Amino acid sequence: MSKPTFKQRFRYYFENTMSQGPKGVIKWLGIASLTVVIVLGAVIYSFGIKGSPNDSEGLGFIEGAWQILMSTLDQGAMAADYGWEFRAVRFIATLASLFLLSILIGTISSGIDSKIDDLKKGKSKVLESNHTLILGWSDKIFTIINEIIEANSNQKKARIVILADRNKEELDDEIRQNVPDTKTTKIITRSGSPLSTKDIAVVNPNLARSIIILSDDDQYADTNTIKSVLAITNNQKRKNGKYHIVGEIKNDENLEAANLVANDEAVYIQSADLISRMIAQTCRQSGLSIVYNNLMQFEGDEIYFTAEPNLIGFTYKEALHKYNASSVIGIVKKDTSVLINPLMDYIIQDGDQIIAISEDDDTVILSSSLPESYFLESIQSAPQQAAQCEKTLILGWNEKGFGIIQELENYVAKGSVTQIISDDIALEKKITSLNDELQQQISFQQGNINDRQTIIDLKPESYDHIIVLSSFELDIQQSDAKTLICLLHLRSISESLGMEFSIVSEMRDQQNKELGVVAKADDFIISDDLISLMISQVSENKFLKNVYDVLFEAEGSEIYLKPSNQYVISEAKINFHTILESAAQRGETAIGYRRSSEARDLDKNFGIYINPSKKEIFSLSDDDFVIVLAED
């Protein structure tokens, strides 16, 4: 190879120094200024130019350079110059200084603007401690922020810190728009990658009390969640204690890999599996989704854990009646295993914790006196109804559909039928192939769920349950619009037949739920909201994940809404202690009731009453329900 020329070496050096930013520019300005001073000083010396009429000879090099330097620093000091030669040289120096000075001012201004932009991007290290740290950004974030704000409402200086790969100003603007009231919580944002160890270090994960990792809609969302967990837990500068990390896993196939890196420091919410289970359970029990929503929100009553030494030696059944403002639902044993609705004769041990539904953690208090009356004469024990074949209609399709069918298999009797309607003919082979392994009969029909005649031909009145699933091939608003049109057709058909349909609808935007109420669907599953609520709850208490795992499993005790006349005499005078006692006699734990007359009333929580007052006297009709934890 030929040796690079001087010009090439100079250009290479020049480009490298200029890439240093303002520092490099100022360096070259200094060199240019020095060159001007030396060259023009040499010109004065070489041509013997005099500086004043009193000079007997021309200025020396040093004096000439000094005069040129003064010209560059003070462009207005030329009035007393002598001789056109000296004036010409000084004029050239002044022009050069103006040119170089303008570049210098522009460079400094650009540097200051760049620094301000860096500050706006939020690159400085967060100095907060005991904060909730959120890594990533998705539509779920606003529900999570609002829930954490509500949970922090009794704290004076709560903090939420967010790190997302977006412009900081955009983050701040969206938060101000969607979270207008932060109450006692301050929200701090930083711009950076949730996958970068360096960027994560800026938001101080070592001093965070909990870390939430949000999944986006990217096909590699689960991989990114796992990378973020690794970036935190495998960092050389990590803290000595354990982290409390909550993440979302969308594909069950990735759960095993996620658990391998969790190292008992991360818990995961399996979003698709959770929503599938909830839809399957809710379609068979109107109002169940509202119960779950109530339990997962920090506003109102939620689940708490408390150690109660005064209950050691008492049975679980006795503990049910020991709280006036709370509803006991289970026990956390000393080994952290969770018992939801344990045997009524279970003896509470030293080290056990009570799991209770209550307004706040400080309201889980033993009552000072026994209940005044159980109204035992109002208790009745109707026989459990035998399982019967059920017909389920699924309108629309997405990947959760397979999970819904599998979950229904745990509940429906042999010979039950599930009919699926979708405009995707490619699904037929996948869906009908399930018949070889299921006791229910699955059938597929291609059709448009927004076509009224298609729905009429299906005879929806002949089905016990109707599920309307969202389309994830459309954007959120178009998908919900499609769902709402289907619901309106179902409502119109039901009104023309003079009968009610049992409908559960999946929607993607919480704001569209109010529109859906007009369509008279029994329940709405807002996937992102439910996942957000659960993530928020588990971020505050990681043991809640164990409770939810039990509640959503087909085995063990789950939440059921059962006819009230199986527990108490219709229209008889009762209080909630009466319902507690009746349910306990059947090995069940009552946590509330539902009034069917209020099932369409949004202001009255659709008739759902969780953890009601145990002293209030009321009555229930044949159409009402008791909400219990039971095995079937």
N, C-alpha and C positions, 0 to 999 in steps of 0.2 A: 504493500500500500504506500502511496506517495504521502510525504509529510504534509500536514495541514499548513496552509499559508497563514501569514500573520493576520490577514483579513478574516479568515475563517476562525482562527483562535480568538481574535478580538470579539467577533460577533457571538461566538459561543459563550464567552465570559460575560459579555454584555447581557445576553438573554437570561443567563443564570442569575445574575445579580438583580435584574429587573423583576424576575419572578418572585423575589423576596418581598414585593409590595412596596409600601411607602419608604421603608428603610433603604431599599435598593435605589429608588428614584432620588432620594435625598443625597445618597452617596455620589451618584453621577452628577447631580447639580453642583455639589461641592467641587468635584473634579473639573467640571466645565467652568465654574467661576474662577478657580485657581488658574486654569489655562488662559482665560481671558486676561486676568491680571498680569500673568507672566509675559504673554505675547505682546500686549499693548505696552507694558513697561519696557520690553525689549525694543519696540518700535521707537518709543520716546528716546531711549538711550542711543540707539543706532543712528537716528537722524538728528541728534543734538537739539531736540526741541526744547525751547525755554518755557518755563512756567510763569514768568513775570518779566516786565521790561527792565527790572533791576538786575536780572541774572546776567552775569558776564559770559556764561557758557551754558550749554544745554544741561538738562537734568540727568543725574546718574540713574543707573538701573533701579536701585533700591528706592530712590525718591520718586522716580517715575511710576514704579509699581504701586507705591503707597498712594500717589495721587489717583491712579486708576481704581484702586481699592475703595478710596473715599467716594469716587464717582458712582460706584456700584451700590454703595451703602446709602448715599444721599444724592438722589438724582437732581435736586434743586440747587446744588452748590456749584453752578457753572457761570453765574453772572460775572464773576471777577476774573474769569479765565483770560489769558493773554495769548494773542496770536492765533491765526486760523489753523495752523498745524496742530497746536495743543488742543484747541477747541474741537477739531475733527476727531482726534483720538479719544478725547473725553466723551464726545457725542456717541461714538461707537461703543464705548464702555457703558454709557448710560442705556443705550438701546439693548445691549446684551443683558444688562442687569434687570431691565424691565421684563425681558423675555424669560429669563431664568427665575425671576421673582414670581411671575405669574404662574409658572409651572410649580414652584414650591408651594404657593398658596393653594393651588388646585390640589396638589398631592396631600397637603396637610388636611384640607377640607374633606377630601375623599377618604383619608385615613380615619378622621373623626366619624364621618358617616358610616364607614365600615364597622367601627367599634360600637356605635349606637345600634346598628343592625344586629351585631353579634349579641348585644345585651338583650335586644328584642327577641332574639331566637332562644334565649334562656339557656345559656351554656354554663352559667356559674353553678357551683356545687350547692345543693340544698342542705341547709344546716338544721332542719327540723328533726325531731325525734318523736317516737311513739305515734307516728303518722300511718295512715292507710295509703299504701303505694299501689297505683294502678299502672300496669305496663300494657301499652297498646291502645287501640281506639276502635270502637265499633258502635252500632246503634244501641247496644245494651248499656253503654256507659252512663247515659243520663238517668236511667232507672237506678243503676247502682249508686251513682252519686247522691241522688235524692234519698235513697234508703239509708246510706251511711250518714248523711246529714241528719236524718230523723233519729238514727241510733245515737248520734253524738249530741243531741239537743240538750242533754243534761251535763255536758262538759263545756268549760269556758273557752278553752283554746284548742279546739280540735283542728286537725289538718288532714287534707287529702292532697297527695302529690301525684301528678300524672306525667308519665313519659310516653310520648307518641312520636312516630316518624312523620310529623306534619309541622307546618309553620306555627310557631308559638302564638302569633297574633290570631290565626285562624282558630286555634284551640280555645283561646280566651274568649273570642267573639261567640263561638258556638255554645260555650258553657254559660256565658251571660244571657244568651238568648233562650236557652232551654232550662236553666236553673236560676231563676230570678232571685230566689231567697235562699241564701246559704246559712241563715240563722247564726249559730255560734261556730260554724266551720269555715276555715279559710282554704281556698283551693289554689294550689301552686302548680304551674305547668312548666314542663321542660321539653325541648325538641331534641329528639334523638332516637336511635334504634333500640327497641326492646330486646334485640338479639345481641347487642354489643356490650361486652363486659365494661368497656370504658364509659359508655353512655349511661349504663345502669348505675355505675359508681357515683355519677353526678347526683342521683336522686336518693342517695344514702339508704340503701336497702338494709344495711346492718342495724340501723336503729328503728326501722319500721316495725310496727306491731303486727301488721299483716300485709301480704302482697297478693294482689289480684292480677292474673294474666288473662287478658281478653283475646278471644279468637276473632279473626275477621272472616270474610267470606272467601278467602283465598283457598285454592285446592290443597295448599300445603299448610293449612291453619294448624293442624295437630303437630306437624313437624316443627313449626315455629314456636308453639307452646313448649314443646320438649326442649328446644334450644334455649329458650328464655330461662327455664328451670335450671338447665345446666350452667348457663351464664351466671346465675346467682349462687348456686350451691357448690360449684367447682371453682369458684374464684379464689385465687391464692390469698386475697385480702378479706375473705369472708369472716363473719363473726364466729366465736367459739360455740355459742348455743345454736339451737335449731331455729330455722325459719318457719313461719306459718304462711304457706303459699296455697292459693286456690286458683285452679286453672280449669278451662273447659276443653273436653275432648269430644269431638264430633263423631269420629269413626271408632266403633268398639274395637276394631282390629288393632288400633294404635294404643289401646289402654295398657297392654302388657309392657310395651316399650316405655310408656310414660311412667309406669310404676317402678320400672328398673332404675330410673334416674331420680325418682321421688325421694328415696332414702328416708322415708318417714317424715319428710319435711313438706311434702306437697300432697294435697287431695284434689281429686278431679271430679268435675260434674260432667256426666255423660249425657249431653244435651239431647241427641236424637233418641236415645233409648228412654230417657226420662219422659219426653213429650209423648212418645208412642205409648208408654205405660199409662200416662195420665189420660190420654184420649180414650184408650180402651176401657179404663175404669170409669171415666166420666160418662161415656155414652150409655152405660148401663145404670147410672145413678145421677139423675138431674140434680145439679147444685154442688156436685163434688168439687168442680174446679174453683168455685167461689170459696169453699172451705179451705182448699189448699192456698189460694191467694191470700186469704185472711191470716193463715198461720205463718206465711212467709214474709209478710210485711211488718216493718217495725212500728208502723202506725197501728194502734189497736192492740190486740192480744197476740203474743207469739210464744214460742217454746223457750223455757229456761231450765237450768239445772241448779239444784240447791242441796246442800248437805243438811240434814235435819236430825241431830242426835236424839231429840225427844221422841222420834218415831222408831228408834231401834227396838226390836222385839214385837212391834205391832205388825199385823198382817197388811198386805196391799189393800184389801177391801176396807179395812178400818181407816187406812190413810186417805181413801177417796173422800171421806166425809170430814176430814180434819181441816180443810181449807174452805173458807167462805168466798174468797176473792180469786181463787185459782182452781184449775181443774187438773188433777193428777192423771197422767197418761202412762207412766212407766217408771222404770228404775235403771240407773246406770250402776252396774256392779263395780266392785273395787278393781277388777281387772279390766275396766273400761268397756266391757261387753254391755250391749243395750237390750233391755227387756221392755217391749211395748205390750201393754195389756197382759202382764204376767198372770199366773194362776192367782186366784183371789186369796188363797191361803199362803202365799209366799211371805216368809218372815223377813222383814227388813233388817239387814245386817250392818254392823259397824263398817264404815267405808262406803256404803251405798249412797247414791245421790238420788233425790226425787226429780223426775222429769215432769214439769207442769206447764200448763198454758196459763199465762197471766199477763196483765197489762205491762208490767215492768219487773225487773229482777228483784226490786225491793218490795214488791207486793206479794211475793210468795211467802206468806206468813201464816203460821198455824193459828187457827181460831182459838179464842180464849174459852169458848163454851161449846157444848154439843149442840147439834141442830135441834130446833124446837119441836119439829114434827116431820115425819116422813110421809104422812097421808097413806099409810100402808093399805088402807081399804081401797085405794084407787089403783093399786098395782094389779096387773093381770099378765099372764104368761101365755100368749097365743103360740101355737105350734109353728115351727119354722116351715116356710113353704118349700116344697120339693123343687129341685132344679128342673126346668122345662126347656125344651128346644126354643132357640131364639133366632130371629131373622134380623140381620144387620145389613143396611144399605150404605155403601161408601161411594160418595159422589166426588169425583176428582181424585188425583193421585200425586204423591211424592214419595220419596224414599222412606219416610216414616211408616208408610202403609204396611210394609212387610212386618215391621215391629208391632204394629197394631194388631195384625192378624195373629201373630205369635202370642201376644198378650191375651187376646180374646180366648185363645185355646185353653188358657188356665181357668176360665170362668164358665164358658158355655157348655151345655150338655151335648152329648153325642147326638148327631143328627141335625145340629143347628146349621143355618145357612148364612153365608156372607156373599152378597152381590156387589161387584165393583163396576163402576161406570167411569170410563175415561176415553178421551179422544186419541190416546196413544195405543194403536193396535199392537205394537211390539210388546206390550205388557202381557198380552193374553197367554203366551207360552210360559212365561215366568210364573204368573199367578196360578194358572190351572195346574202346573206341576206340583204345587204345594198340596194338592189333594191326596197324594200318596202318603203323606206323613202327618196329616191332621185329621181330627175326628169331625171337624166341621166341614161342610161342603162349600168350596170356593168356586164361584163362577164369574166370568168376565163378559162385559158387553161394551162395545165401542159406542160412544155417544157424546153429545155436547151437553154438559150440565147446565148451560145457560138457555137451552131450548125447552120451552114449557111443555111442548107435546112429548118430548123424550121423557121428561119426568112423569107426566101423566101416565104414559104407557107402562112405566115401571110399577104403577100402583103403590106409591109410597105409604098409603094407609095400611098396607098389609105387613109393614115392617115394624119390629119392636123398637129398633134404634136406627137413626140416620146420622151419618158422619159426613161432613163436608170438609174436604182437605184443600189446603192452599196450593197454588201452582208456584213452584220456585223457578220456573222458566220465564216468568214475567217479573217486572219490577214490583215493588211492594204495593203501590197504589193500584196498579192494574190487576194484580193478584187478588187484592181485597175487593176490588170492584166486581170481579168475576164471582167471588164467593157471595157477595151481597145480592147480586142478581139471582143466583141460585136460591138463596134464602127467601127472597121475596116471592119467587115462584112457588116455593114450598108453602109459604104462609098463605098465599092466595088459594092454593089447592086445598089446604087444610080448612080454610074458612068456607070454601064452597062445599066441602064435605061435612062441615059442622063437627069437626073432631080435631084434637090436638096431636101433633107429631112430637116425638122425643128426638130433638136435634142437638148435636154437638158440632160446633163449627170451629175450625182452626183459622185464625186471622194473624196477620203479620204486623199490623200497626195498631197500637193501643187506642189511638184517637178514632179509629173506625169502629171501635166496639160499641160506642153509643149509637152509631147508625145501625149496627147489627141488632140492637135491642128492638128497634122498630120491626125487624123481621121476625121477632118472637122465637129466636133460637133459645134453647134452654141453657146452654153453656157456651162460653167462648174460651178457646185455648189460645192465648197470645204467647207463642213460643218464646220469643226473645225476652219478654217481660218475666215469664216464669223462671227462665234460666237466670236472668239478672237478679231476681229476688232470692233465689237459692244461693247464688254466689255471694250476695251481700250478707245473708245470714251466716253462711259457713265462714266467711272472712272474719266475722265477729266471734264465732265459736266453732272450731273445727269439729267438735264432737257431734254437732247437729247433722253432719254428713251421715253418721252412723244411724241416727234416728230416721232420716229420710230414706236411707237404704232399706230399712225394715218396712217403712210405710208403703214403699212402692214395689216391694217384692210380692209376688203372688202367694208365696208361702208365709205363714205367720199372720199376725194381725194387721189389718188395714182399716181405712176409714170407710164406713158404710152409712148410707141414709136408709133407715128401715121404717116401715109404717109405725106410727106412734101407738096404734091400737094393739100392737104386739107387746107393749110395755105397760101402758096405763089405760084406764077406761076413758073412752072419748067424752069430752066435755066435763070430766070430773075435776074437782078442785085438787091441784097438786102444786108442789114446788120442785126445784131441780134436784133436791135431795131424794125425792120420790123416784124420779127417773134414774138417778144414780144407783139407787138400791135395786130397782127392777132390773136394770141392765147387769148389775153385779151378780144377781141371782142366776143369770144366764151365762156368766163368765165373760161379760163384756164391760167395757169402760165407756160411759156416756160423756160426751164433751160438748153437746149442744143440741139444738133442734131447728127445724125449718117449718115455717108457716107457708103452706101452699097458696093461701090467699094473697101473699105478698111476693110471690115468685117472680112477678114481672116489674116489681117496684125497685128501681135503682136506688132511690133515696133510703130505702129500708134494707139495703144490702141483699136484695132478692129473697128476703125472708129468712136469711141465715143468721142464727144467733149462736156464737161460739163463746164458751165460758160464761154463760149467763149467771145472773145473781141467783144464789141458791136459796135465798129467803123469799124472793118475790113469788106471790101466789098467782097462778094462771091456769089455763086449761088448753088442751089440744084437741083438734077434731080428727075424724077418720082420714082426712086428706093430708094431715101433717106428718112430719117425719122426725124420728129421733136420730141424732148423729152419734155413732158409736165406733169404738175400736173393737173389732171382732175378727175371728179367723175365717168366717164365711157369712 
